[in-house]
Amino acid sequence: MQSTRPKPLHMLCGREMVIHVIHALHEIEITQTVVVVGHAAEQVTQVVAMHAPKWSNISFA
């Protein structure tokens, strides 16, 4: 990939891919989500915390 943006933060239909995954988890009634961050952890954490819905109960590892 030839991008400076971390993979989970690539845009797809107007929002970050990781946010699409979080919404899909809600559809199957997942009640807690742990996002494992590695490369660009601070950037990924900041974006997910800002854009994830309140019901997603996000934590980071």
C-alpha positions in Angstrom: 0.0 0.0 0.0 1.4 3.4 -1.0 -0.3 5.5 1.7 0.7 7.3 4.9 -2.7 6.6 6.4 -2.9 3.5 8.7 -4.9 0.7 7.1 -7.8 0.8 9.6 -8.3 4.4 8.9 -8.7 4.2 5.1 -12.0 5.7 4.0 -14.7 3.5 2.6 -18.1 5.1 1.7 -17.4 8.2 3.8 -16.1 6.6 7.0 -13.0 4.7 8.3 -13.0 1.0 7.7 -12.6 0.2 11.4 -15.8 2.2 12.1 -17.6 0.0 9.5 -16.4 -3.1 11.4 -17.6 -1.7 14.7 -21.1 -1.1 13.2 -21.1 -4.7 11.8 -20.3 -6.0 15.3 -23.4 -4.2 16.7 -25.6 -6.0 14.1 -24.6 -9.4 15.7 -25.1 -8.0 19.2 -21.5 -7.7 20.4 -21.6 -5.7 23.6 -17.9 -4.9 24.1 -15.2 -4.2 21.4 -11.5 -4.3 21.9 -9.5 -2.6 19.2 -5.9 -3.9 19.0 -3.7 -1.1 17.8 -0.1 -1.3 16.6 1.3 1.0 13.9 0.2 4.6 14.4 -1.6 3.5 17.6 -2.2 7.1 18.8 -3.8 8.2 15.5 -6.0 5.1 15.3 -7.1 5.4 19.0 -7.9 9.1 18.5 -10.0 8.5 15.4 -11.9 5.5 16.8 -12.6 7.3 20.1 -13.9 10.3 18.2 -16.1 8.4 15.6 -17.2 5.2 17.3 -20.8 5.1 18.5 -21.4 5.3 22.2 -23.0 1.9 22.3 -19.8 0.2 21.0 -18.1 0.2 24.5 -14.6 0.5 23.0 -11.4 -0.3 24.7 -7.9 -0.4 23.3 -5.1 -2.9 23.6 
